[in-house]
Amino acid sequence: MISFDEFVTARGPALLRFGYLMCGDRHLAEDILQEVLAKVYRRWGRIARTEPPEAYVRRAILHQYLSWRRRRASTEAVVAQVPEHPDSGLMADHVAVRDEMWALLDTLPRVQRAVLVLRYYLDLPDPEIADLVGCAPATVRVHAFRALGALRTRLSAHLTAEDRSG
């Protein structure tokens, strides 16, 4: 049986990335992960013996994210240093598209966002997503369908607005 310290050392960065993908905010992801690890630590002996610990912790992160009550006070991104010159070239375009997609994902309800992350980032099948989220596989498909439809609508509106302004 792996110790709690060994588990956190080995899988902590991956769990933090998973939390970040859920909420889109590194600090909030750290808070969620910290709360989950504090709860898991108390029951580690039982958890490590009964099921794969990482699956249990991911499920706990997902549930903590879905029930999280705090909201960000603003949409400002805090950086350590203000860059002198903006990046240019393809990297800047890639970052802009990625940031735009994260902004669009932030507009989705939490369950829909969670379903998209579980499906497209972790590549989980619908029955496994349903088990994690606590719904039927058909409901997972409905959440994904509605989330993708909302993203398409918002992206189309955004592109139309850009065409009119530029």
NORVEN-V474631 format. One record per backbone hydrogen bond with DSSP energy under -0.5 kcal/mol. NH is the residue of the N-H (numbers start at 1). CO is the residue of the C=O. Records with the same first field share a line. If there is no record, write none. Layout:
NH = CO, CO
//
This chain:
7 = 3
8 = 4
9 = 5
10 = 6
11 = 7
12 = 8
15 = 11
16 = 12
17 = 13
18 = 14
19 = 15
20 = 16
21 = 17
22 = 18
23 = 19
24 = 20
29 = 25
30 = 26
31 = 27
32 = 28
33 = 29
34 = 30
35 = 31
36 = 32
37 = 33
38 = 34
39 = 35
40 = 36
41 = 37
42 = 38
43 = 39, 40
44 = 41
47 = 43
48 = 44
49 = 45
50 = 46
51 = 47
56 = 52
57 = 53
58 = 54
59 = 55
60 = 56
61 = 57
62 = 58
63 = 59
64 = 60
65 = 61
66 = 62
67 = 63
68 = 65
78 = 76
83 = 81
93 = 89
94 = 90
95 = 91
96 = 92
97 = 93
98 = 94
99 = 95
100 = 96
101 = 97
102 = 98
103 = 99
104 = 100
105 = 101
106 = 102
107 = 103, 104
108 = 105
113 = 109
114 = 110
115 = 111
116 = 112
117 = 113
118 = 114
119 = 115
120 = 116
121 = 116, 117
122 = 117
124 = 118
129 = 125
130 = 126
131 = 127
132 = 128
133 = 129
134 = 130
135 = 130
139 = 136
140 = 136
141 = 137
142 = 138
143 = 139
144 = 140
145 = 141
146 = 142
147 = 143
148 = 144
149 = 145
150 = 146
151 = 147
152 = 148
153 = 149
154 = 150
155 = 151
156 = 152
157 = 153
158 = 154
159 = 155
160 = 156
161 = 157
162 = 158
163 = 159
164 = 160
165 = 161
166 = 162
//
